Amino acid sequence: MPEKRPIRNRLNDLAPRDWLKFQKSWFVHDPPRRRKDVLRHPGKFPETLAQEFVTFFTKAGERVLDPMVGTGSTVVACLRTGRHAVGIELNPEYADLARAVVDEERTRLGSAADGLQAEILTADASDLGQLELPVFDYLLTSPPYWDMLHARGAETQHRRRSAPGLDVTYSGHPADLGNIREYPEFVNRLVSIYAGLQPRMRPGAYLTVIVKNVKKGGRIYPLAWDLAAALGQVYTLKDERIWCQDDIRLAPYGLGNAWVSNTHHHYCLQFRNEP
């Protein structure tokens, strides 16, 4: 019986069994409790979730970009997995917090992080053409979910977060996408930012954008689907994974009157920079 040829893995360093586990189209990820120093950010992205995507879509030593890095989750994930990373953050206070978190993680990892680039830049993601950036092997990010932090119905969250002095919006910066009130303008600006990064992505590189559809004013805005359709004109839309959150308390929206779901899932959209 002929001997099986070993599989040549061009994408990552995973064994076939681990590769197969990631191919499931939906998954449950309940991250650990957030650190107190990053709680002020109203949309913290779990480092543990970022690690799973970074590990699948890159090999050790490759370069990862997050153009909306927040408090540094993607960069921390790259340090833990032996990848180089650059994170871009518009809000200077969040950028400083991200640098502190990254520095602490580098210290914790010790020699395992030696030689790895883990940089946080304070900049507007729409102006990255002016920065001297390398070519990246992967892009992982989660943008603001439109202006939902300003929307009617967000008052309860505002009261809960304001009491301990936590931020209820991302910033007051005019370039902050979370402050755009018109939905078409928001989608167009978001697509323009990601499309503008194409010269900095190597051919064949993947892009993962984690986003969800949003409810506002009694209707649903299909943000994930609109972004997939529009950005799919620039990159090739390859697939989606659905992140299910099973640790959030249910709320009685529309009880006895109308159907209003508890939205506890996000779309992890996979694009590829194909020639």
C-alpha positions in Angstrom: 0.0 0.0 0.0 1.5 3.3 -1.0 2.6 5.6 1.8 0.5 8.7 2.2 2.2 12.0 1.2 2.4 14.5 4.1 0.1 17.5 3.8 2.0 20.7 2.9 0.4 23.4 5.0 1.0 26.8 3.3 -1.3 28.8 5.6 -0.5 28.0 9.2 1.4 25.8 11.6 -1.6 23.7 12.8 -2.0 20.0 12.7 -4.8 18.7 10.4 -7.0 17.9 13.5 -6.8 21.5 14.8 -7.3 22.8 11.3 -10.5 20.8 11.0 -11.9 22.2 14.3 -11.6 25.7 13.0 -13.6 24.9 9.9 -16.8 24.7 11.8 -19.0 27.5 10.5 -20.2 28.6 14.0 -18.5 28.5 17.4 -19.1 29.5 21.0 -16.5 31.6 22.7 -17.0 32.8 26.2 -13.9 34.9 27.0 -12.4 35.4 30.5 -13.4 38.4 32.5 -12.1 41.7 31.3 -9.2 43.3 33.1 -10.2 46.3 35.2 -7.8 48.7 33.4 -9.4 48.0 30.0 -13.0 48.0 31.2 -13.3 51.7 30.3 -13.3 50.8 26.6 -17.0 50.1 25.6 -16.2 47.5 23.0 -13.3 45.4 24.2 -12.3 42.6 21.8 -11.2 39.3 23.6 -7.5 38.5 23.2 -8.4 34.8 23.4 -10.6 35.1 20.4 -8.0 37.0 18.4 -5.5 34.2 19.2 -7.6 31.6 17.5 -7.9 33.6 14.3 -4.2 34.7 14.2 -3.1 31.1 14.8 -5.2 29.9 11.9 -4.5 32.5 9.3 -0.8 33.0 9.8 2.5 31.2 10.5 4.8 32.1 13.3 6.9 35.1 12.4 4.4 36.6 10.0 2.9 40.2 10.3 -0.6 41.1 11.4 -2.4 44.5 11.2 -5.3 45.7 13.2 -6.3 49.2 11.9 -8.8 49.8 14.8 -7.0 48.1 17.7 -8.7 49.6 20.7 -6.9 48.5 23.8 -4.5 46.2 22.0 -6.2 42.8 21.9 -4.9 41.7 18.5 -1.3 42.8 19.3 -1.4 40.9 22.6 -2.6 37.8 20.7 0.2 38.1 18.3 2.8 38.4 21.0 1.4 35.2 22.6 1.5 33.3 19.3 4.9 34.5 18.0 3.7 36.9 15.3 4.7 40.5 14.6 1.9 43.1 14.9 1.0 46.7 14.3 -2.2 48.2 15.8 -3.7 51.6 14.8 -5.8 53.5 17.3 -7.5 56.9 16.8 -8.1 57.7 20.5 -4.8 58.7 22.1 -6.0 57.5 25.6 -6.9 54.1 24.3 -3.6 53.9 22.4 -1.6 54.7 25.6 -3.6 52.0 27.4 -2.9 49.5 24.6 0.8 50.2 24.9 0.7 49.6 28.6 -1.2 46.3 28.1 1.2 45.2 25.4 4.3 46.1 27.4 2.9 44.2 30.4 2.3 41.2 28.2 5.8 41.3 26.7 7.2 41.4 30.2 5.1 38.4 31.2 6.2 36.4 28.2 9.9 37.2 28.8 12.3 35.7 26.2 9.4 34.1 24.3 8.6 37.6 22.9 12.2 38.6 22.1 12.5 40.0 18.5 8.8 40.4 18.0 7.4 43.7 16.8 4.4 44.7 18.8 3.7 48.4 18.0 0.7 50.7 18.7 0.4 53.7 16.5 -1.9 56.7 17.3 -3.3 57.5 13.9 -6.5 57.7 11.8 -7.0 54.4 9.9 -8.2 56.3 6.9 -4.7 58.0 6.6 -2.5 55.0 6.8 -1.1 55.7 3.4 1.0 58.4 5.0 2.7 55.9 7.4 5.7 53.8 6.6 4.1 50.4 7.1 5.4 47.0 6.0 3.4 44.5 4.0 1.2 42.4 6.2 0.2 38.7 6.0 -3.1 39.1 7.8 -5.6 41.7 8.9 -7.9 41.2 11.9 -10.2 43.8 13.3 -13.6 44.7 14.6 -15.0 48.1 13.7 -17.5 50.2 15.6 -21.0 48.9 15.1 -22.1 52.2 13.5 -23.3 54.8 16.1 -25.1 52.3 18.4 -23.4 53.7 21.5 -25.4 57.0 20.8 -28.6 55.3 19.8 -31.9 55.4 21.7 -32.0 52.4 24.0 -28.4 52.7 24.9 -29.3 54.7 28.0 -29.3 51.7 30.3 -25.8 50.8 29.3 -24.7 54.4 29.7 -26.1 54.5 33.3 -24.4 51.3 34.2 -21.0 52.4 32.8 -21.1 56.0 33.9 -21.5 55.2 37.6 -17.9 53.7 37.8 -16.5 56.3 35.4 -16.3 54.1 32.3 -16.6 55.4 28.8 -20.0 55.2 27.1 -18.7 56.2 23.6 -15.4 55.7 21.8 -14.5 59.3 21.6 -15.7 62.8 20.5 -13.2 62.8 17.6 -14.8 63.9 14.2 -13.0 61.1 12.4 -14.4 58.5 14.8 -16.6 56.1 12.8 -18.8 55.6 15.9 -20.0 59.2 15.6 -21.3 59.0 12.1 -25.1 59.3 12.2 -26.0 58.4 8.6 -25.9 54.7 7.9 -24.8 54.8 4.1 -22.0 57.2 5.0 -20.8 54.9 7.8 -20.7 51.9 5.5 -19.0 53.8 2.7 -16.3 55.2 5.1 -15.7 51.8 6.6 -15.3 50.1 3.2 -13.0 52.9 2.0 -10.7 52.4 5.0 -10.4 48.6 4.4 -10.0 49.1 0.7 -7.3 51.6 1.2 -5.2 49.0 3.0 -5.0 46.7 0.0 -1.5 48.0 -1.0 -0.3 47.0 2.4 -1.6 43.4 2.2 0.4 40.7 0.4 -1.3 38.8 -2.4 -3.2 35.9 -0.9 -3.4 37.5 2.5 -6.7 37.0 4.5 -8.7 39.7 6.2 -11.1 38.9 9.0 -13.7 41.6 10.0 -15.8 40.8 13.0 -19.1 42.7 13.0 -22.8 42.2 13.5 -26.1 43.5 12.1 -27.6 46.2 14.3 -31.1 47.2 15.4 -32.1 50.9 15.5 -35.4 52.7 15.5 -37.5 49.5 15.2 -35.7 48.1 12.2 -32.6 46.0 11.5 -29.6 47.4 9.5 -27.7 44.5 7.9 -24.3 45.9 8.6 -22.5 42.6 8.3 -24.2 41.8 5.0 -23.8 45.2 3.5 -20.1 45.3 4.5 -19.6 41.8 3.0 -21.3 42.9 -0.3 -19.4 46.2 -0.6 -16.0 45.1 0.5 -16.4 41.9 -1.6 -15.9 44.2 -4.6 -12.4 44.9 -3.5 -11.3 41.6 -1.9 -12.8 38.2 -2.5 -15.4 37.2 0.2 -14.4 33.7 1.0 -16.6 32.7 3.9 -18.1 33.5 7.3 -17.9 32.1 10.8 -20.5 32.9 13.4 -19.4 33.7 16.9 -22.2 32.8 19.3 -22.2 34.3 22.8 -23.9 32.0 25.2 -23.0 33.8 28.4 -25.3 36.9 28.1 -28.5 37.3 30.1 -31.7 37.4 28.0 -33.8 40.6 28.1 -37.6 40.6 27.5 -37.5 42.9 24.4 -41.0 43.3 22.9 -42.5 40.9 25.4 -46.3 40.4 24.7 -46.2 42.8 21.8 -43.6 42.2 19.1 -40.8 39.9 18.0 -37.4 41.4 19.0 -34.6 39.0 19.2 -31.7 39.0 21.7 -28.8 39.3 19.3 -26.0 37.3 20.7 -23.9 36.5 17.6 -21.3 38.2 15.4 -20.3 37.5 11.9 -16.6 36.8 11.4 -16.2 37.7 7.7 -13.3 36.2 5.8 -11.9 38.0 2.8 -8.8 37.3 0.7 -6.6 39.7 -1.2 -6.6 37.8 -4.5 -5.0 39.1 -7.7 
